[in-house]
Every structure is written in structure tokens, then in C-alpha cells.
Amino acid sequence: MKKRILLIFVFFGLLIGLRCGLFEPDLPDGSLAIVLLQNENLPKASSLETNHESVQCIVKKGSQSVYNKNLTKKAGGGFHGEITDLEPANNYSVLLYGKNSSNNIVSRAYKEGISISAGQQTTVSLSWITFSPSPASPADGNSSSETKPTFSWSAVSGATAYEIEIDDDDNFNSPIIKKSDLTNTSYTAETSLADGIYYWRVRSKDAEGNWSEWSDAFQFTITIAVLSVTPTTLDFGSSETIKIFAISNTGTGTLTWNITDDSNWLTVSPTSGNTSTETDQITVTVDRNNMASGAHSGVISIISNNGTKTVTVTASKEVPDLSVSPQSLDFGSSEISKYFMISNSGSGTLTWDVSDDQDWINISPTSGSTNFETDQVTVTVDRSNLAAGVHTGTITITSSGGTETVSVTASKEVPDLLVSTTTLDFGSSVASKTFNITNNGSGTLTWSVGADRSWIQVAPASGTTTTETDPVSVTVDLSSLGAGTYSGTITITSNGGTATISVSASKEVPDLSVSVNALDFGSSETSKSFNVSNIGNGTLNWQVASDRSWISVSPNSGSTTTQTDQVTVTVDRSNLGPGTFTGTITVTSNGGTETIAVSASKEVPDLSVTPTSLDFGSNETIKTFSLKNDGSGTLSWTITDNKDWISVTPTQGSTTDETEAISVTVDRSNLAAGSYTGQVTITSNGGTETVAITASKEVPSLSVSPTSLSFSESDNSKTFAITNSGTGALTWSVSNDRSWISVTPENGTTTSETDYVTVSVDLSNLGAGTYSGTITVTSNGGTKTVAVSASKEVPALSVSVTSLNFGSSETSKSFNISNAGNGTLTWNVSADKS
């Protein structure tokens, strides 16, 4: 919406005036008045100025701001401001911002290149321009499935940048998207929005950095369709032709879909559609007419406006194939029933029918069907109307998988049963007898044997024979019967007749007798015995059992007629506490029951050891401790130790009331210096005790000082020191390798004190020269040597003349004495004339 603004510039000396609107102010000298009035010629409802609560006026000369103030709003309408001291120029610009009650810019007016000249009037027209952009797309109330929509708005004259806000709250308290300094009038969301209701608004910024009022907020909705297919597999098997799957939209909006398939044996209907909330049913049909035998699979693809799903389709085509086994049946002369198997070695369902060409052949069943199972067909032959000889026939199997035949052969023979005896008498003691069955005719005699009494058993109970003899064993068991005589009948039935055998047997009655009625094991015995005998007749069968786990018997069963059986009873006290225990042995038999009372007691030994520790110090090697039984009975014990430097003797034994002395020896030979601990463990049937063992080992160490001695001719005695730099007692001895060296003392012992050894040398029997020798100090703490050296000097007299001739006048002459050897020459001079 445009406003016309009239600018009038009047020059009064230095006065320049700017008039806006129709208001004519009184201008003081040296000032510029700016007045902005509402345009009364426009309807207030359509006038931008109706929303102007304030107007900001900016006047620039070039790029220099010379005026920037909010104009004063007059009571009668319009705005007024003043500026002074403007200079004439042709590069003035005027920028007006119309602001609402929130001080947000809603409209803008701008004019540049304004010339102000002295003595002239200049009229300038400005138009209000809406400063806030108008949203365009998505339109208010729009609905779309696009999750990254593009937002566009109207361009604003003078705008240098735009800012957009997108939120699911129309208050825009925390916008989901906020993008500033956009230079275009559109923006595409960079992240996907979920389905739902959203709001968006936009504002502009001009070159001055001023932001406009936010545009009106537009509402839009994102709907996201989601393709759902169920089921995702269809299995038609070998017979089904139609199945259904469902397409539904589990999201929002409208789902548009199309269907394709990859197999010519598949048909889908319908192939396209759309859905919002309803479920679409899709029919899938399978055509096996042109399908090869076997398994087939295909894929149906559902392509939608939001994704693709597939349905896997499987189907098979089956071709049956008849298989018959065996293909011949030989019934021989005696068999009357056999069978053959019908199976489908192909696929699908095999339907079959069976027929035969002989009236002596019977078949069951005569028809059926099978997929993968095997059907059994029973064939029976009826020889009753057949003559003796061999007969043949054919069974024919026709099916949906082919035709097969089974050849049948059978022969007819006439056997005759013959039994070796008609009576069997077992008396009172015989338990088993036999009789023989033979075939007195031809062919195969098939026979079975049965008895009419449960106490009679036969084995075998059936059999067949042609020419051989079959023995049958007959056993009688009268154990559950009382004394007396019994009879029964064995019947032999066969395809060659029937025969019977009379059986008789008698039973005698045994009577149990045991040799004792009580066994007392006391505190030490572990095994006793008793006798079982039969004081009746017949055979006595007996069993023995005890009612206590600590009592065992051997044997625990037997049988006797006239002999005596011995039973051994053993008691095991290992899991019993001290005290007296009783139990009962029961002997049961076919001749009565007897009991034997059993008693036993247990004594409990108690191990006592003293002392419980042994300290061997640094030099003791043997100590003892005592072991005794403070309880009752016999204490059996064993002794072990946990160190290889400890030995114990004895290591095992037993005691009742005596005391055992145990010797413990320690061997330090392989031990280093130091303190050692070990343990001796005494294990017994009366408990376990330990004895703590402690011992130490001291190791002396030989030190000699000095390690060399040097002797001169005048110094023939020196000493050296022997000390023990280790522990314990150092025992030492001294020797040397030269006869002119002597030492004293030659041996000794020391712990912490210092022993001194005096060394003397005697060179009297030696010539001049230097001599060396070695003193060796041996000890239990090592060996050391002391090097010895000595020298002997021999002087030699030399006289300068051997004669002196004084003549007649001389009274004094001299001669020289010198040492032509070494050492010191001591000399004396004498004359033989006074």
C-alpha cells in the first residue's frame, strides 16, 4: 500500500525545510522540520499507517547519517521531527521505518539521490512498502507426504536476508528448524520431518541490519504412508492354487501401490491400488499346467510411494511313480501269508489297485493311495482245495504311476506227526526231561507244544521239521506248590495231527535249620560264620539278609539237600562311633525262616603327642617326641614330614596303652645358612597331630689379614690375623710349604674373636738370595693363603793393596777396605808387629 509524501525544501538564508504530509510547521531559524501525517484520503483500515505506533526517520548524506530519530507522534495524528544545520548537497537519502506497538518494523519507505539546493523547492514522493515477507508454500492448511518440504515466500524490496522458523508449536518457543541469513526466497529442509502438524513463519532484514516483524504463521501437515504386507511368504505346496496376502498402510496419508511378479505360473489380482486406513486383499493364483515336476519359487514385488516389499511364493508339482517290492512271493509248502510293499518313488499321490488270477490267492487290501508312506499288501494262499504239487499265479498292481506284477508260487505237502513218548514221570528229584517230535509224512511239519499246568514248562514251544528230529525239553517247577504228587498233560498240535503226553511229578518238603541264634563280635573280631542245613527232604533254597549296613553276609543265598552250607558274617566298624551295636540276620527259605542276633562294640583310640614342637638350634641333630593312645582300643598311626632335611623313625605303628618314642633327625648338609621350619604330621585312627620342627644352620667364613709377609735379614718374625666373618665356630689349621718357615699356633677355633698366628723365618742354612713360600690356612669356612718372601745378603772383603813398602824415610801409608759383596761388611784390622 503506497502513501504519497510531499517533501518541500525552502531556503531562507541557511534554513532548509523538509515537509511531510499536509502539516505546515512554523520553522525556527536554522532548523529543519520533518512532519509525517497519515494520508486522510485512504481508508484507515487499508492504510499501513493505521498500525504505525512510531516512525523512525533516518537521513543520510552519502553514507554519513545526519539524522536518526523516532518522529514525534502528534495528538491529532501525524509525526513530527526537526533537524538543523543541513548543507546543500545532491546525495541525501531518506529512510522511514513504520513500527507497531511491539516496536517491530511492519513497513518501510526509502528515497535516495535527493538534492537540496539553496533557494529552490524540491518535491519527493515516497511509498510505504510492506517489510514483512508473505509465506507462499507450503500454503496454510496444506497436507503433503514430503518429509523435506521446500518453503517459499514473497520477496521484500530492500531486504538483504531472510530468517525462517519451523516448529510443531505455534508459539515457536523452541523451533525444530531455525535458519538465518538466507539470501533466497526459498529454503528446503535439510533433515526429514516426522509425520504431524507443523507451523512456519519468515521475516526479512534490510541493509541496516533491521529485522521485520514475523510474517503470519502458516500451518501444514506431513503425512507418511508406511507399506505393510502380510504374510511375506505363501507356500502353495503341491495342490493349493489360490492364496491371499494383505496390503495395509500403517502410517498416515494415502499409500499408492503397484504389484509385479517374476514367474509366468503366478497371477496376481488386483495389481495396483491405494489405501489410507483400509486393508487391501490381494489374490495370488498358481497354474501348474505348464510346470515341470519339482519345487518352484517366485517373488511378488509390491512397490509403493514409500518403499517396496516382497512376498516369496513357493509351489511344487508332484508326479507319482509306482514301486513294488518284492516282485515274487514263494510260499513253499507251509507258509500261508506273505506281503509285498507298494511305495511311491515319485512325488504327489499314487493311487493303486491290486488283482490276481488264481482263486487260491487272496489279497488285502485291494486298493489304496500313498504319498511318501509305504503301503503293505498281505497275500494269503489257501491250499485246502489244491492237489499236492507246485502252483503259480500272478498279482497285478495298476496305478496312476504305472503297472507292476508280483509272481506267486506255492506247493502242497502232507506231513504226519510222530511223538517219541506218551508219558513223562519226574518223580521227586528230576526237574527236566525231553521227548522227540518227528515228521512221519512228507513236506514240512509245523508244530507247537503247550501244557495245561503252570508248573510245566516246555522249550522250544514251537518248530518245524521235514526229516530231522526235534527234541523238546520239559521242566517241572514245584517250588510254589506244597508237598504231594502232581499230574498234567502236554499237547502237541501240528499240520500233521495232534498228540498228548501225560506228565507226573512229586514234591518233598525241606526244613531250615541254622547253627546259631546269636553272634557276638566283641570289640575286635570282624568275621564269624554260621551253618545252614536242611533237616527236611527235598531241596532247601535259602536267602540271607541283615538289617544293618555295618553287617555283611557271604554268600547271601544258596540251596542244599543234605549238605551243610556255611555263611560268613563280617562287621565293619569304620563308620560307627564308640559303643555297643546290635542287628539281626534273617534267613528265609522254602523251609521256613530263622533269625540270628548280632552284637558288636567299638573302641575309639585318641592320639596324644608331646611335645608338639622340637627346636634343634644350630647344632643338635636328633630329638624325640612321644606318641600314645589316650583313648581305648588300638591306635594305628603313620608319620610323614614336609621337608627333605627332616627324617623320622619309625614312620608307622600301632599302640594300645604303651608310649611310643619317635626319633626325629635333621640333616643340615644341604642347607644354606639361616633358620628353617618344618612339620611332622601324625595321622591315626584317633585323630591327627603335628609337631613343629625348627633348626638353624651357621656358616663360618675364613678371613686372613694380611695376605702377604715380607722378611728381611734382620726381621725374622711377623704375625697375621685369622677372623670369622661368618657365623658359628670357625675351625682352622695352618701349614706351609718351606722348611725355613715356621708357624705357631698351627690350629685353633674362633667365633667372633681374632686369632693371631706368628710366622718365623730361619735363613741360616741358606745362601744369599731372595726366597718365597706359601702359608695355607684351611678351615670349615674356606681356605686362604699368605704369601711369604725373605732375602739373605753376603758381604765380600776387598783391600786395595796387598803390600806396603815404607822404605827408609816414609812413616805413613794408607790402603782401602771395600765390600765387594752385598749386605754389611763388618771388619777389624790387626798387625803382627808391635
C-alpha angles and dihedrals in degrees: 000000000000131000122195114226121192116210115194119187116197123183116215103168099294095351120112118182131200117195123191120191124344100310114112111202127195106250119214117216116282096015140108118218120205115190124177117193129185113256103252092193092070125073109259092227091061097038117104087210091067086075095044110109090167140007123213114208122199120185119188133185101208104314093333116101110224097171132024116160143124109257117237115255112228123224092238093046134276132073130264135197139157136218128182139201100028114168123219110264141140101229103071121134131191123207121185125190118196110207133191129222090281088057090245118142112250101166140016137202124192138177128170136181093050114165122208113194131180114260096007136103120227123197116203126184118209127183128208112238124195105249099194114081119235118236113240113171136058085034122224108282093013120153123203142158092222108116093192101045124185115236120207134179142175120283117248119216111242093016115137098181143008135214125206131195126194122186142152088231119071089215090064091217093154110008117214088215125023117172123178136187094030110168096192128068093239138057131189117210111251096203127048119257121220119236113280144083119310138179129212137186138171140203137187137230127208131211090273090063093248118144121216127229113281113265121243111288115251121208122218135170129220115208118190118195115210120202115225123181125184131216102020094195130051120190113192093180114200100310114026117099107177131048135158136221128186132233117202139167110235091177132056134279124026124324114210116196143180128191131214133170135201102217130075091214090062126085122186127193129220101019098191142022146126134244139184107179104344126089119240117215116216120199118213119195126193121207112197096177094102095029122116120231113275141049121322133187135191140174129234113201121206109198117192141170087265110037143319130266131187135213116206113217123198128184136161137205119214130206115189121220123194118232123179126189130217104018094199134045122198112192093181114199100309114027115098103176133048135148141213129204128239116201138169110237090178128053136272124033121327113206114197143180128196129207136166137205101221129072092215089062118083124188131197125215103017097192142019147134134245139186108184101333124095118243119212119215116196118214120195128185125210112206095175093102095034125104119230111281142063121314131189137195142164131238115202122204115196119185148157086265101050141289129283135175134215119204116219127203129180137166133201124223131169113227125189123211118229122179121196097222141014098205138044120189114191097179115197100305111031112093103178138039135162139219130189133237120202135175109241091180135048135285123023121328111212112196142175131194129211137170130214094217127068091218090063118079126182130197127224097024094195142012148145132246138180107177102339127093117246115208117211120201118216119199127186122206114190094166094114093044130084125241115295147081119296135190137190144159132248114205122202114198124185146153085263100053142289132279136179135212123201114224126200131178139161132212130218123203119237122207122212120229127176123196099226138023096202138035121194114193095180115200101309113026115098105177135046134154141214133192130242116202139170112236091175128058135271121034121324112211111195141181130195127207136165131213096218128070091219091061119077129178133201126226098020096192142020147140132243139178107180102341126091119244119209120215121197118214119201127188123205113202095176095104095037127099122224116292143066120306133193135194142161132242114205121202112198124185146152085265100054141287131279134182132211121201113225125199131178138163132209128214118203119216120210121208118226123183128184133217102020094200135044123196113197094182115201101311113023115102106177131047134155139217130194128241124193144159113251091177134055135280123024121327112212114195143179128193129211134171132206101219130069091218090061122078127181132199129223099023098189143017146125134251139182108185102337125099119241121212113215119200119214120194127190123204114201096177095104096035126104120226113287145070122305136194131194141157138235114206122204112199119189146153085259099055139286128280134178134212116207113223122203128179138157135206125213119202117197119209123206119229123180126190129219103019094200135044125194120197129195128198091264097041110061103155132060138153138224129196129238117201136172109234091176132056134279125026119326112212113196143176131192130216136165138203101224130073092214089061121079129179135196131224098026096195143010147142132249138178107178102339126092119246118206123211120200116218120199129186127203114194096167094111093045131088125235115295146080119295133192136191142162131242112204121205112197122186146151085265099055139286128280134179134215116207113222124199130177136170133205124203126205118198122210123207117230123182120194096221135023097204140030122203112195095180117198101308111027117097104177136043134157140213133193129243117201138169109243090179130051134270121037121324113210112195142178128194125210135169129216095217126065 
